[in-house]
């Protein structure tokens, strides 16, 4: 079959044209519907939180206490972790 918009030859089962993205009009019931799965989102949030804590622990072990490098690391980590938390809160408000 050919795409009705761009003329590209496509598979007869194609739901959309891979070249231009135009719908072919064929409905494929076998395709899964992508939906926001809250359990996967929760796992992602927990992973982000624990990875942030692991980064903090590694940074605290690498930099000696009282050095400028450790203070800079703590500021950078705090800002980055704070932005991540703000993003997650904003994300949950929208959903």
RAFENGI-V224286 format. One record per residue. N is the residue number from 0. RES is the residue in one letter. PSI is psi in radians with two decimals (none if undefined). D_CENTER is the distance of its C-alpha to the mean C-alpha in Angstrom with 1 decimal. Layout:
n=N res=RES psi=PSI d_center=D_CENTER
n=N res=RES psi=PSI d_center=D_CENTER
This chain:
n=0 res=X psi=2.76 d_center=35.1
n=1 res=X psi=2.55 d_center=34.3
n=2 res=X psi=2.36 d_center=31.8
n=3 res=X psi=-0.24 d_center=33.7
n=4 res=X psi=-0.89 d_center=32.0
n=5 res=X psi=-0.22 d_center=31.8
n=6 res=X psi=0.06 d_center=34.2
n=7 res=X psi=2.45 d_center=32.0
n=8 res=X psi=2.22 d_center=33.0
n=9 res=X psi=2.91 d_center=30.4
n=10 res=X psi=2.59 d_center=30.5
n=11 res=X psi=-0.46 d_center=32.4
n=12 res=X psi=-0.05 d_center=29.7
n=13 res=X psi=2.35 d_center=27.0
n=14 res=X psi=-0.61 d_center=25.5
n=15 res=X psi=2.73 d_center=24.3
n=16 res=X psi=2.23 d_center=25.6
n=17 res=X psi=-0.31 d_center=23.4
n=18 res=X psi=-0.89 d_center=25.1
n=19 res=X psi=-0.24 d_center=25.1
n=20 res=X psi=0.10 d_center=22.8
n=21 res=X psi=2.44 d_center=25.8
n=22 res=X psi=2.48 d_center=26.2
n=23 res=X psi=-0.26 d_center=29.1
n=24 res=X psi=-0.11 d_center=30.2
n=25 res=X psi=2.29 d_center=29.9
n=26 res=X psi=2.18 d_center=28.1
n=27 res=X psi=1.88 d_center=26.7
n=28 res=X psi=-0.24 d_center=26.6
n=29 res=X psi=-0.33 d_center=25.3
n=30 res=X psi=2.35 d_center=21.7
n=31 res=X psi=2.56 d_center=19.4
n=32 res=X psi=2.15 d_center=18.1
n=33 res=X psi=2.13 d_center=14.3
n=34 res=X psi=2.64 d_center=14.1
n=35 res=X psi=2.03 d_center=11.9
n=36 res=X psi=2.01 d_center=13.1
n=37 res=X psi=-0.53 d_center=13.8
n=38 res=X psi=-0.68 d_center=14.7
n=39 res=X psi=-0.63 d_center=11.4
n=40 res=X psi=-0.73 d_center=9.8
n=41 res=X psi=-0.70 d_center=12.7
n=42 res=X psi=-0.70 d_center=12.3
n=43 res=X psi=-0.71 d_center=8.8
n=44 res=X psi=-0.77 d_center=10.7
n=45 res=X psi=-0.71 d_center=13.6
n=46 res=X psi=-0.76 d_center=12.1
n=47 res=X psi=-0.75 d_center=10.9
n=48 res=X psi=-0.85 d_center=14.4
n=49 res=X psi=-0.62 d_center=16.3
n=50 res=X psi=-0.64 d_center=14.8
n=51 res=X psi=-0.72 d_center=15.8
n=52 res=X psi=-0.67 d_center=19.2
n=53 res=X psi=-0.73 d_center=19.7
n=54 res=X psi=-0.70 d_center=19.2
n=55 res=X psi=-0.79 d_center=21.7
n=56 res=X psi=-0.76 d_center=24.2
n=57 res=X psi=-0.77 d_center=24.0
n=58 res=X psi=-0.70 d_center=24.6
n=59 res=X psi=-0.56 d_center=27.4
n=60 res=X psi=-0.55 d_center=29.0
n=61 res=X psi=-0.64 d_center=28.9
n=62 res=X psi=2.30 d_center=30.4
n=63 res=X psi=2.57 d_center=33.8
n=64 res=X psi=2.42 d_center=34.5
n=65 res=X psi=-0.04 d_center=36.0
n=66 res=X psi=2.76 d_center=34.8
n=67 res=X psi=-0.62 d_center=33.2
n=68 res=X psi=-0.73 d_center=30.4
n=69 res=X psi=-0.70 d_center=29.5
n=70 res=X psi=-0.72 d_center=29.7
n=71 res=X psi=-0.74 d_center=27.5
n=72 res=X psi=-0.80 d_center=24.9
n=73 res=X psi=-0.70 d_center=25.1
n=74 res=X psi=-0.81 d_center=24.7
n=75 res=X psi=-0.74 d_center=21.7
n=76 res=X psi=-0.76 d_center=20.0
n=77 res=X psi=-0.76 d_center=21.0
n=78 res=X psi=-0.82 d_center=19.6
n=79 res=X psi=-0.78 d_center=16.2
n=80 res=X psi=-0.66 d_center=16.0
n=81 res=X psi=-0.72 d_center=17.5
n=82 res=X psi=-0.70 d_center=14.9
n=83 res=X psi=-0.79 d_center=12.1
n=84 res=X psi=-0.73 d_center=14.3
n=85 res=X psi=-0.70 d_center=15.2
n=86 res=X psi=-0.77 d_center=11.7
n=87 res=X psi=-0.72 d_center=11.3
n=88 res=X psi=-0.79 d_center=14.8
n=89 res=X psi=-0.72 d_center=14.3
n=90 res=X psi=-0.78 d_center=11.4
n=91 res=X psi=-0.51 d_center=13.9
n=92 res=X psi=-0.68 d_center=16.7
n=93 res=X psi=-0.52 d_center=15.4
n=94 res=X psi=none d_center=14.7
